[in-house]
Amino acid sequence: MAIDSLSFLFLFLPAAILLFAVTPSRVRPVVLLLLSGLLYYLIEGRYLMLMAGVLLFDYLMAWLLHRSAGFPLLRRWIVFCSVSKSIFLLIYYGIALQATAAHFPLGLGIYALTSMGYVLDCYHNFAAFDRNPVSVLLMSSFFPCLYAGPLTQYARTGMQMRNLRFTWAQIGEGSGLFLCGLAKKLLLGDPIGQMLKTLREIPVYQVSGLTVWVMVATLSLALYFILSGYCDMARGLGMMFGFELPQNFFYPCRAKSVNEFLARFNATVSRFMRRNVYVTLGGNRSAETLAGANVLLVSVLMGLWFGVRVNLALWGLSIGLFVLLEKYLLSKFWQAIAPLFRILYTMAAVSCSFVFFLSDSPAQSLHYLQAMLGLGEVSGLNSGILYLLASNHMTLIVALLLATGIPHSTAMLLKQKLPIVYTCFCGAGSVLLLTAVTSYLL
Amino acid sequence: MLKRLWGVGILFLLLGVSVWILNAGGYKQIKQAVGAQDNWAQKLEETVSNRLPGQRWLYYLQIQMAYWSGSKEQNGIFIGENRLMRNVQPPQDADILQNNTEMVLSLAEKFERPSYLMLIPTACAVQQSAVPYNSVAPLYNQRALIDTIYQRMAGNVTAVDVYPTLFNHQGEYIYYRTDNMPTGMGGYYIYSALASKLGISNVRGIEQFSVAHVDYSYLGDLYRLSPYHAVEADRISTYQYSRRSNNYTMTHYDAQGAKKYFTLYPEFKKELGDGMDIILGGVSPMIDIEIGAPQNNLRLLVLGDRTVQSYLPFLLSHYSRVTFVDTTQITPEILENLTLERYSQVLFAFSVDGFIEQPQLNAFAQTWDSKHAET
């Protein structure tokens, strides 16, 4: 029963909201935790024990940190245990998936890093130990977040979960956001993903430069709409259940530098890595070489976030190299360049790096890059690809328009100037979106 | 206040749908689905999907939204301006085409009488301008395929090229909008190209046939296959040679035995369901038509498929007897009623897509060989 299914939408969700509404506010976090656990069990079965084990282990580590205030060496060992446990699990399941096509538990990366983040926050005194484990466990295991995030921090989210309010306004706004996310995923992300799948079936040696550009563009759009769709669904459901989750995608195609792209694309993961890896290893305060190495390490980790594969590490590395290029070579005259050209440069740089994301091996990536830069043997776009683009032209046009954020900015302007019209529009829009996504889920 | 109304409205909408799903036995079905050993999530999803209110309407909305998004080919069928066309692609199994071609040559050799092969291109090959995104659509070159096959026939079987005639009249109603075959008008143009090859000197003009429109609401195979249904229904027309009143005795042979009709267009067939069955009484494994007061003694044997319904009515006035055999449906018992020696000409006539996708003549050839082995 995934969150993008009819049974979730029309059976589980209304029942969950009703149950949540009639439950006394003190018990609501427990109810929500149990519902998350139930949903996880329905999908992953026995892997619920793994999740419970990881979260309880980290809660125990946080408790030990709380009890070991005057023992710095012990505190470092406690943190080491939590971090190495998370890294071990991610590498183990990531490599097992590659080597033996084993099952990768849903949300392992999300809940492992979120709960590890809580331990790190307790270590750095960014968060106090919470004697009530429910909000900590709920923060890490809230079911909708397990698909694609966002990664949450105790200081922002965990505190909200202690006191969950039910209001009809939040149900309305939350449902609107949830339906927007579901529509993004079903109506845009999935069809564009299907296009990409068709394009990837073209043998590598038959791929022209234009084809690679089309593949990279469809990959970027599919990734954006699927991931941001899941994040919006999570945020919408969070809002319905009385808490606010951070935004994870801020219209990455508006980025005027690769560094800014990282802050807009999968932003919570980027922030997590910067806070817990880059800053911990010295950040900007360390020597230039070390700072540069830290940047590369963080970007490689951001690539590995999507899976334990060489190509994803290379993707992260390429992003990191562009960040260093901007920091050390381009920074002097960067602001003098017109914003449009900065955006175009960013899109080109990110597109080139997405070639690694697209490919199955470094050799294939090299072939694609050569083709992209006009050094390949095949040229032009064959009619099959043009037909594919023509058959999806409206989806692509709508996707490109939404990716710019212009409709969202217009909606915010309307919200500011004419809030009543905006609310009516959102209400009617929710019903239309519900109808559209229901038809697509059939 | 409005935001509260919004919240209340959405929750009541979701609850309303839940109640609808669970009502009238829905709860039991869902309980059964959840209790299933395997794939309970999929079964639950199917149960909920089947019990959604307005499910058919939602399904058509999905199809319409896919159409609006630019997808004008669904289920292998092109959705043109108010018409459907089957997207014919290169054969998955090249052996089928090879086999069919060799069967034609082999049977022509065994029959030892003038033999003709006519491959009828489909709508997407003739009316290419009606294919969505036709400048980039990956259309199979049926013209080149027909030429290649006809080259193999040279010297053994006379090839009948109907492509140019149909192409020259592509703007007319020569293919059904909802079915993968030529209309009566298309059949006339096929006849006009075929007749000269068959040695018919007095090819009749269309004005010599009286037209009757017997069905305005025909929805053919493509309509059933395609999820998109916003297409106008087809018109079925019958053509009778009007210069002379011919008496026809049409005998249909099928598994139930033989049925005789004394008209080419038994209109009562429309009441039984399929409007296309008015034309020649439908397509049976064998149809034998005797023409009363014929002008000559010529007899034609047609081995083919359902496209025969389009052109055969125009050919009849030139023969004393025409027998059609559906080569994929024929059985040894029915073939007992066929005596090849009575026929002066043999015509192999197939639609291109059927010829490249299905073994057309294997069943007939085996039946024929076993019949002649016994004798």
Boltz contact constraints between the chains, C-beta under 6 A:
constraints:
  - contact:
      token1: [A, 1]
      token2: [B, 41]
      max_distance: 6.0
  - contact:
      token1: [A, 5]
      token2: [B, 45]
      max_distance: 6.0
  - contact:
      token1: [A, 6]
      token2: [B, 45]
      max_distance: 6.0
  - contact:
      token1: [A, 6]
      token2: [B, 48]
      max_distance: 6.0
  - contact:
      token1: [A, 6]
      token2: [B, 49]
      max_distance: 6.0
  - contact:
      token1: [A, 7]
      token2: [B, 44]
      max_distance: 6.0
  - contact:
      token1: [A, 7]
      token2: [B, 45]
      max_distance: 6.0
  - contact:
      token1: [A, 7]
      token2: [B, 48]
      max_distance: 6.0
  - contact:
      token1: [A, 10]
      token2: [B, 17]
      max_distance: 6.0
  - contact:
      token1: [A, 10]
      token2: [B, 18]
      max_distance: 6.0
  - contact:
      token1: [A, 11]
      token2: [B, 18]
      max_distance: 6.0
  - contact:
      token1: [A, 14]
      token2: [B, 14]
      max_distance: 6.0
  - contact:
      token1: [A, 14]
      token2: [B, 15]
      max_distance: 6.0
  - contact:
      token1: [A, 14]
      token2: [B, 18]
      max_distance: 6.0
  - contact:
      token1: [A, 168]
      token2: [B, 4]
      max_distance: 6.0
  - contact:
      token1: [A, 168]
      token2: [B, 7]
      max_distance: 6.0
  - contact:
      token1: [A, 168]
      token2: [B, 8]
      max_distance: 6.0
  - contact:
      token1: [A, 169]
      token2: [B, 3]
      max_distance: 6.0
  - contact:
      token1: [A, 169]
      token2: [B, 4]
      max_distance: 6.0
  - contact:
      token1: [A, 169]
      token2: [B, 7]
      max_distance: 6.0
  - contact:
      token1: [A, 171]
      token2: [B, 7]
      max_distance: 6.0
  - contact:
      token1: [A, 171]
      token2: [B, 11]
      max_distance: 6.0
  - contact:
      token1: [A, 172]
      token2: [B, 3]
      max_distance: 6.0
  - contact:
      token1: [A, 172]
      token2: [B, 6]
      max_distance: 6.0
  - contact:
      token1: [A, 172]
      token2: [B, 7]
      max_distance: 6.0
  - contact:
      token1: [A, 175]
      token2: [B, 10]
      max_distance: 6.0
  - contact:
      token1: [A, 383]
      token2: [B, 136]
      max_distance: 6.0
  - contact:
      token1: [A, 384]
      token2: [B, 138]
      max_distance: 6.0
  - contact:
      token1: [A, 386]
      token2: [B, 136]
      max_distance: 6.0
  - contact:
      token1: [A, 387]
      token2: [B, 133]
      max_distance: 6.0
  - contact:
      token1: [A, 387]
      token2: [B, 136]
      max_distance: 6.0
  - contact:
      token1: [A, 387]
      token2: [B, 137]
      max_distance: 6.0
  - contact:
      token1: [A, 387]
      token2: [B, 138]
      max_distance: 6.0
  - contact:
      token1: [A, 390]
      token2: [B, 133]
      max_distance: 6.0
  - contact:
      token1: [A, 390]
      token2: [B, 136]
      max_distance: 6.0
  - contact:
      token1: [A, 391]
      token2: [B, 70]
      max_distance: 6.0
  - contact:
      token1: [A, 391]
      token2: [B, 71]
      max_distance: 6.0
  - contact:
      token1: [A, 392]
      token2: [B, 70]
      max_distance: 6.0
  - contact:
      token1: [A, 393]
      token2: [B, 70]
      max_distance: 6.0
  - contact:
      token1: [A, 394]
      token2: [B, 69]
      max_distance: 6.0
  - contact:
      token1: [A, 394]
      token2: [B, 70]
      max_distance: 6.0
  - contact:
      token1: [A, 395]
      token2: [B, 69]
      max_distance: 6.0
  - contact:
      token1: [A, 423]
      token2: [B, 2]
      max_distance: 6.0
  - contact:
      token1: [A, 423]
      token2: [B, 3]
      max_distance: 6.0
  - contact:
      token1: [A, 427]
      token2: [B, 6]
      max_distance: 6.0
  - contact:
      token1: [A, 430]
      token2: [B, 10]
      max_distance: 6.0
  - contact:
      token1: [A, 438]
      token2: [B, 58]
      max_distance: 6.0
  - contact:
      token1: [A, 439]
      token2: [B, 58]
      max_distance: 6.0
  - contact:
      token1: [A, 439]
      token2: [B, 61]
      max_distance: 6.0
  - contact:
      token1: [A, 439]
      token2: [B, 62]
      max_distance: 6.0
  - contact:
      token1: [A, 440]
      token2: [B, 62]
      max_distance: 6.0
  - contact:
      token1: [A, 442]
      token2: [B, 49]
      max_distance: 6.0
  - contact:
      token1: [A, 442]
      token2: [B, 58]
      max_distance: 6.0
  - contact:
      token1: [A, 442]
      token2: [B, 59]
      max_distance: 6.0
